[in-house]
Amino acid sequence: MAKDDLNLADVFERRQGTMTDAEKFEGKLRELAELPSINAQNGHGISLQKIIEEGGCLYIVGSMRNDIVKTVQRILLIRLIQIAERRDRISGAPRPVCIILDEVKYHLSRPALEALGTARDKGVHMVLAHQSIGDLRDCTKDLNPDAVVDAIVENCRVKICYRVQNPETAQWLSDMTGNILVDDETRYIERNLGQADIVRGERSIRQAERNLVDVNMFLNLPKGSAVVLGDGSTKFVSVRPIKTQKDASSIRFREVQGTKLHCAEAKIDL
């Protein structure tokens, strides 16, 4: 396919009817062949390898509901990692590659999780965005939810945590901040004959442990404030992005000529 510069639609048309022993694969291939956005003709599309080699920024609009598009998202992520792995790292440091995965649960796959542990050596660093620990556990059936959480926590050293709404997620983040010693004061109260409580002058102080950033702090962080974990000691930061006015005219699309799958009854509109 790569030698003949074929896209998925071309491959499907050439092999249609010959995959009698792989009907499920043929069905998946047809679904991908019917997706216009990934079937640009040779010389008209976007080269991921060229962007990585020469630099640039590529923004890919995916989907949270369309299963075919979600499959393509996972394929593109693996392809980016493959291109980065093939670069020459002996003669010099390769160009840094940053991959930002918003709503990361829609991008997770076994190869992607395996690449998390080795991506840094290939000059690749990833930014994974999710809303709660439940998002990480909401993975495909071929993945173990606990293994997904462990892989992301261990391989993503720096964590930027904003205000959360889920107490379980808040407790999970709080436990990662470590413990500190605090003074726990004990006061003595006695009750007199009139059944009134009287605080005695005696008191005792002992040391106890608590999380450095407790659950209440994570549940009530101000807007734009976050807790940074993994970059030295735990610290509070304030994020103030530059606000801009959304303008449709500033978003420009460049349509390229693609291959039309003649056997397809309908097209998927992105």
C-alpha positions as a Markdown table, in Angstrom:
| # | Residue | x | y | z |
|---|---|---|---|---|
| 1 | Met | 0.0 | 0.0 | 0.0 |
| 2 | Ala | 2.8 | 2.4 | 0.9 |
| 3 | Lys | 4.8 | 1.5 | -2.2 |
| 4 | Asp | 1.9 | 2.2 | -4.6 |
| 5 | Asp | 0.8 | 5.3 | -2.6 |
| 6 | Leu | -2.6 | 3.9 | -2.1 |
| 7 | Asn | -5.1 | 5.1 | 0.5 |
| 8 | Leu | -7.6 | 2.9 | 2.4 |
| 9 | Ala | -10.3 | 3.5 | -0.2 |
| 10 | Asp | -8.0 | 2.4 | -3.0 |
| 11 | Val | -7.0 | -0.7 | -1.1 |
| 12 | Phe | -10.5 | -1.7 | -0.3 |
| 13 | Glu | -11.6 | -1.4 | -3.9 |
| 14 | Arg | -8.7 | -3.5 | -5.1 |
| 15 | Arg | -9.3 | -6.2 | -2.4 |
| 16 | Gln | -13.0 | -6.1 | -2.2 |
| 17 | Gly | -14.5 | -9.7 | -2.4 |
| 18 | Thr | -11.1 | -11.4 | -1.8 |
| 19 | Met | -11.2 | -11.3 | 2.0 |
| 20 | Thr | -13.7 | -14.1 | 2.4 |
| 21 | Asp | -11.8 | -15.5 | 5.4 |
| 22 | Ala | -11.6 | -12.1 | 7.1 |
| 23 | Glu | -15.1 | -10.7 | 6.9 |
| 24 | Lys | -14.8 | -8.7 | 10.1 |
| 25 | Phe | -11.6 | -7.1 | 9.0 |
| 26 | Glu | -13.2 | -6.4 | 5.6 |
| 27 | Gly | -16.0 | -4.6 | 7.3 |
| 28 | Lys | -13.7 | -2.5 | 9.4 |
| 29 | Leu | -11.6 | -1.6 | 6.4 |
| 30 | Arg | -14.8 | -0.6 | 4.5 |
| 31 | Glu | -15.8 | 1.7 | 7.4 |
| 32 | Leu | -12.4 | 3.4 | 7.2 |
| 33 | Ala | -12.5 | 3.6 | 3.4 |
| 34 | Glu | -15.8 | 5.4 | 3.6 |
| 35 | Leu | -14.3 | 8.2 | 5.7 |
| 36 | Pro | -13.3 | 11.0 | 3.3 |
| 37 | Ser | -11.0 | 12.8 | 5.8 |
| 38 | Ile | -8.4 | 10.0 | 5.8 |
| 39 | Asn | -8.5 | 9.1 | 2.1 |
| 40 | Ala | -6.9 | 12.1 | 0.4 |
| 41 | Gln | -5.3 | 11.3 | -3.0 |
| 42 | Asn | -1.5 | 11.1 | -3.3 |
| 43 | Gly | 0.1 | 14.5 | -3.0 |
| 44 | His | -3.0 | 16.3 | -1.8 |
| 45 | Gly | -3.1 | 15.3 | 1.9 |
| 46 | Ile | -1.1 | 16.1 | 5.0 |
| 47 | Ser | 2.2 | 14.3 | 5.7 |
| 48 | Leu | 2.6 | 13.5 | 9.4 |
| 49 | Gln | 6.2 | 12.6 | 8.8 |
| 50 | Lys | 6.9 | 16.0 | 7.2 |
| 51 | Ile | 5.4 | 17.9 | 10.1 |
| 52 | Ile | 7.5 | 16.0 | 12.6 |
| 53 | Glu | 10.7 | 16.4 | 10.6 |
| 54 | Glu | 10.3 | 20.1 | 9.7 |
| 55 | Gly | 8.1 | 21.3 | 12.6 |
| 56 | Gly | 4.6 | 22.7 | 12.7 |
| 57 | Cys | 1.3 | 22.4 | 14.4 |
| 58 | Leu | -1.5 | 20.0 | 13.5 |
| 59 | Tyr | -4.9 | 20.2 | 15.1 |
| 60 | Ile | -7.1 | 17.2 | 14.6 |
| 61 | Val | -10.9 | 17.4 | 15.3 |
| 62 | Gly | -12.2 | 14.0 | 16.4 |
| 63 | Ser | -15.4 | 12.7 | 17.9 |
| 64 | Met | -16.7 | 11.4 | 21.2 |
| 65 | Arg | -19.6 | 9.4 | 19.7 |
| 66 | Asn | -18.7 | 8.2 | 16.2 |
| 67 | Asp | -17.0 | 4.8 | 16.7 |
| 68 | Ile | -15.2 | 4.9 | 13.3 |
| 69 | Val | -13.7 | 8.3 | 14.0 |
| 70 | Lys | -12.6 | 7.2 | 17.5 |
| 71 | Thr | -10.8 | 4.2 | 15.8 |
| 72 | Val | -9.1 | 6.6 | 13.4 |
| 73 | Gln | -8.0 | 8.7 | 16.4 |
| 74 | Arg | -6.3 | 5.7 | 18.0 |
| 75 | Ile | -4.6 | 4.8 | 14.7 |
| 76 | Leu | -3.3 | 8.3 | 14.2 |
| 77 | Leu | -1.8 | 8.4 | 17.7 |
| 78 | Ile | 0.0 | 5.1 | 17.1 |
| 79 | Arg | 1.2 | 6.3 | 13.7 |
| 80 | Leu | 2.7 | 9.5 | 15.2 |
| 81 | Ile | 4.6 | 7.3 | 17.8 |
| 82 | Gln | 5.8 | 5.0 | 15.0 |
| 83 | Ile | 7.2 | 7.9 | 13.0 |
| 84 | Ala | 8.9 | 9.3 | 16.1 |
| 85 | Glu | 10.5 | 5.9 | 16.9 |
| 86 | Arg | 12.1 | 5.6 | 13.5 |
| 87 | Arg | 14.0 | 8.8 | 13.7 |
| 88 | Asp | 17.8 | 8.8 | 14.1 |
| 89 | Arg | 18.7 | 9.4 | 17.7 |
| 90 | Ile | 22.4 | 8.5 | 17.4 |
| 91 | Ser | 23.8 | 11.4 | 15.5 |
| 92 | Gly | 21.9 | 14.0 | 17.6 |
| 93 | Ala | 18.8 | 14.8 | 19.7 |
| 94 | Pro | 15.7 | 14.5 | 17.6 |
| 95 | Arg | 13.2 | 17.4 | 17.2 |
| 96 | Pro | 10.9 | 17.4 | 20.2 |
| 97 | Val | 7.3 | 16.2 | 19.5 |
| 98 | Cys | 4.4 | 17.2 | 21.7 |
| 99 | Ile | 1.2 | 15.3 | 21.5 |
| 100 | Ile | -1.8 | 16.7 | 23.4 |
| 101 | Leu | -4.7 | 14.3 | 23.9 |
| 102 | Asp | -7.9 | 16.0 | 25.1 |
| 103 | Glu | -10.4 | 13.7 | 26.7 |
| 104 | Val | -7.8 | 11.0 | 26.7 |
| 105 | Lys | -10.2 | 8.1 | 27.2 |
| 106 | Tyr | -11.2 | 8.3 | 23.6 |
| 107 | His | -7.5 | 7.8 | 22.5 |
| 108 | Leu | -6.5 | 4.9 | 24.7 |
| 109 | Ser | -5.3 | 1.6 | 23.2 |
| 110 | Arg | -2.8 | -1.0 | 24.3 |
| 111 | Pro | 0.0 | 0.2 | 21.9 |
| 112 | Ala | -0.6 | 3.8 | 23.1 |
| 113 | Leu | -0.2 | 2.7 | 26.8 |
| 114 | Glu | 2.9 | 0.7 | 26.0 |
| 115 | Ala | 4.4 | 3.7 | 24.2 |
| 116 | Leu | 3.9 | 6.0 | 27.3 |
| 117 | Gly | 6.8 | 4.3 | 29.0 |
| 118 | Thr | 9.2 | 4.7 | 26.0 |
| 119 | Ala | 8.0 | 7.9 | 24.3 |
| 120 | Arg | 10.3 | 10.2 | 26.3 |
| 121 | Asp | 13.4 | 8.4 | 24.9 |
| 122 | Lys | 12.1 | 9.0 | 21.4 |
| 123 | Gly | 11.8 | 12.7 | 21.8 |
| 124 | Val | 8.1 | 12.6 | 22.4 |
| 125 | His | 6.2 | 14.0 | 25.3 |
| 126 | Met | 2.5 | 13.7 | 25.8 |
| 127 | Val | -0.1 | 15.9 | 27.6 |
| 128 | Leu | -3.1 | 13.9 | 28.7 |
| 129 | Ala | -6.3 | 15.7 | 29.7 |
| 130 | His | -9.1 | 14.1 | 31.6 |
| 131 | Gln | -11.7 | 15.1 | 34.1 |
| 132 | Ser | -11.7 | 12.3 | 36.7 |
| 133 | Ile | -10.2 | 9.0 | 37.6 |
| 134 | Gly | -13.4 | 7.4 | 36.2 |
| 135 | Asp | -12.5 | 8.7 | 32.8 |
| 136 | Leu | -9.3 | 6.6 | 32.9 |
| 137 | Arg | -11.2 | 3.5 | 34.0 |
| 138 | Asp | -13.8 | 4.0 | 31.2 |
| 139 | Cys | -11.6 | 2.3 | 28.6 |
| 140 | Thr | -12.2 | -0.3 | 25.9 |
| 141 | Lys | -12.9 | -4.0 | 26.9 |
| 142 | Asp | -9.4 | -5.2 | 25.9 |
| 143 | Leu | -7.8 | -3.0 | 28.5 |
| 144 | Asn | -7.7 | -3.5 | 32.3 |
| 145 | Pro | -9.0 | -0.3 | 34.0 |
| 146 | Asp | -6.5 | -0.5 | 36.9 |
| 147 | Ala | -3.6 | -1.1 | 34.6 |
| 148 | Val | -4.6 | 2.0 | 32.6 |
| 149 | Val | -4.6 | 4.1 | 35.7 |
| 150 | Asp | -1.3 | 2.7 | 36.9 |
| 151 | Ala | 0.3 | 3.2 | 33.4 |
| 152 | Ile | -0.8 | 6.9 | 33.2 |
| 153 | Val | 0.1 | 7.8 | 36.8 |
| 154 | Glu | 3.5 | 6.2 | 36.7 |
| 155 | Asn | 4.6 | 7.5 | 33.2 |
| 156 | Cys | 3.1 | 11.0 | 33.5 |
| 157 | Arg | 5.4 | 12.5 | 36.0 |
| 158 | Val | 4.0 | 16.1 | 36.1 |
| 159 | Lys | 0.4 | 16.4 | 36.9 |
| 160 | Ile | -1.6 | 19.7 | 36.9 |
| 161 | Cys | -4.8 | 19.3 | 38.9 |
| 162 | Tyr | -7.6 | 21.8 | 38.8 |
| 163 | Arg | -10.8 | 21.8 | 40.9 |
| 164 | Val | -12.6 | 18.5 | 40.8 |
| 165 | Gln | -16.2 | 17.6 | 41.6 |
| 166 | Asn | -15.8 | 14.0 | 42.4 |
| 167 | Pro | -14.8 | 13.2 | 46.0 |
| 168 | Glu | -13.1 | 9.9 | 44.9 |
| 169 | Thr | -10.9 | 11.8 | 42.4 |
| 170 | Ala | -10.2 | 14.4 | 45.1 |
| 171 | Gln | -9.1 | 11.8 | 47.5 |
| 172 | Trp | -7.0 | 10.1 | 44.8 |
| 173 | Leu | -5.2 | 13.3 | 44.1 |
| 174 | Ser | -4.8 | 14.2 | 47.7 |
| 175 | Asp | -3.1 | 10.9 | 48.5 |
| 176 | Met | -0.5 | 11.7 | 45.8 |
| 177 | Thr | 0.6 | 14.9 | 47.5 |
| 178 | Gly | 2.2 | 13.1 | 50.4 |
| 179 | Asn | 1.8 | 13.5 | 54.1 |
| 180 | Ile | 2.9 | 16.2 | 56.5 |
| 181 | Leu | 3.0 | 16.4 | 60.3 |
| 182 | Val | 0.5 | 18.7 | 62.0 |
| 183 | Asp | -0.1 | 19.5 | 65.7 |
| 184 | Asp | -3.3 | 17.9 | 67.0 |
| 185 | Glu | -4.5 | 19.8 | 70.1 |
| 186 | Thr | -6.6 | 18.1 | 72.7 |
| 187 | Arg | -8.7 | 20.1 | 75.2 |
| 188 | Tyr | -10.2 | 18.8 | 78.4 |
| 189 | Ile | -13.9 | 19.6 | 79.2 |
| 190 | Glu | -15.7 | 18.7 | 82.4 |
| 191 | Arg | -19.3 | 19.0 | 83.4 |
| 192 | Asn | -20.4 | 20.7 | 86.6 |
| 193 | Leu | -23.3 | 20.0 | 88.8 |
| 194 | Gly | -25.5 | 22.2 | 86.6 |
| 195 | Gln | -24.7 | 20.0 | 83.6 |
| 196 | Ala | -22.8 | 22.8 | 82.0 |
| 197 | Asp | -19.6 | 22.1 | 80.1 |
| 198 | Ile | -16.5 | 23.9 | 81.4 |
| 199 | Val | -13.3 | 24.0 | 79.5 |
| 200 | Arg | -10.4 | 23.2 | 81.8 |
| 201 | Gly | -7.1 | 25.1 | 81.4 |
| 202 | Glu | -5.2 | 21.9 | 80.7 |
| 203 | Arg | -4.5 | 20.9 | 77.1 |
| 204 | Ser | -2.2 | 18.5 | 75.3 |
| 205 | Ile | -0.6 | 18.6 | 71.8 |
| 206 | Arg | 0.5 | 15.6 | 69.8 |
| 207 | Gln | 1.7 | 15.2 | 66.3 |
| 208 | Ala | -0.5 | 13.6 | 63.6 |
| 209 | Glu | -0.3 | 13.1 | 59.9 |
| 210 | Arg | -2.5 | 14.5 | 57.1 |
| 211 | Asn | -2.2 | 14.9 | 53.3 |
| 212 | Leu | -0.3 | 18.0 | 52.2 |
| 213 | Val | -3.2 | 19.1 | 50.0 |
| 214 | Asp | -6.4 | 17.7 | 51.5 |
| 215 | Val | -9.7 | 16.7 | 49.8 |
| 216 | Asn | -11.4 | 20.0 | 50.7 |
| 217 | Met | -8.7 | 22.0 | 48.9 |
| 218 | Phe | -9.1 | 20.0 | 45.7 |
| 219 | Leu | -12.9 | 20.3 | 45.8 |
| 220 | Asn | -12.8 | 24.1 | 46.4 |
| 221 | Leu | -9.9 | 25.4 | 44.3 |
| 222 | Pro | -10.6 | 28.9 | 42.9 |
| 223 | Lys | -11.1 | 29.3 | 39.1 |
| 224 | Gly | -7.8 | 29.3 | 37.3 |
| 225 | Ser | -5.9 | 27.8 | 40.3 |
| 226 | Ala | -4.3 | 24.4 | 40.2 |
| 227 | Val | -2.0 | 22.1 | 42.1 |
| 228 | Val | 1.2 | 20.9 | 40.4 |
| 229 | Leu | 2.5 | 17.5 | 41.3 |
| 230 | Gly | 5.8 | 15.9 | 40.3 |
| 231 | Asp | 7.8 | 19.0 | 39.5 |
| 232 | Gly | 9.7 | 19.2 | 42.8 |
| 233 | Ser | 7.6 | 19.9 | 45.8 |
| 234 | Thr | 3.9 | 20.2 | 45.5 |
| 235 | Lys | 2.9 | 23.7 | 44.7 |
| 236 | Phe | -0.1 | 25.9 | 43.9 |
| 237 | Val | -0.2 | 27.8 | 40.6 |
| 238 | Ser | -2.5 | 30.3 | 38.9 |
| 239 | Val | -3.2 | 29.9 | 35.2 |
| 240 | Arg | -4.4 | 32.9 | 33.3 |
| 241 | Pro | -4.8 | 32.2 | 29.5 |
| 242 | Ile | -5.1 | 35.1 | 27.1 |
| 243 | Lys | -8.8 | 35.4 | 26.3 |
| 244 | Thr | -9.7 | 36.0 | 22.7 |
| 245 | Gln | -13.0 | 36.5 | 20.8 |
| 246 | Lys | -14.1 | 33.6 | 18.8 |
| 247 | Asp | -14.4 | 34.4 | 15.2 |
| 248 | Ala | -15.5 | 32.0 | 12.4 |
| 249 | Ser | -13.5 | 33.9 | 9.8 |
| 250 | Ser | -10.2 | 33.1 | 11.6 |
| 251 | Ile | -10.8 | 29.4 | 11.1 |
| 252 | Arg | -9.7 | 28.5 | 7.6 |
| 253 | Phe | -10.2 | 25.1 | 6.0 |
| 254 | Arg | -8.4 | 23.8 | 3.0 |
| 255 | Glu | -10.2 | 21.0 | 1.2 |
| 256 | Val | -8.2 | 18.5 | -0.7 |
| 257 | Gln | -9.2 | 16.0 | -3.3 |
| 258 | Gly | -10.0 | 12.6 | -2.0 |
| 259 | Thr | -10.8 | 9.1 | -3.2 |
| 260 | Lys | -14.5 | 8.3 | -3.5 |
| 261 | Leu | -15.5 | 4.8 | -2.6 |
| 262 | His | -17.9 | 3.9 | -5.4 |
| 263 | Cys | -19.3 | 0.9 | -3.5 |
| 264 | Ala | -20.3 | 2.9 | -0.5 |
| 265 | Glu | -24.0 | 3.6 | -0.1 |
| 266 | Ala | -23.4 | 6.6 | 2.2 |
| 267 | Lys | -20.7 | 8.8 | 3.4 |
| 268 | Ile | -19.9 | 9.8 | 6.9 |
| 269 | Asp | -20.1 | 13.6 | 7.3 |
| 270 | Leu | -17.6 | 15.0 | 9.8 |
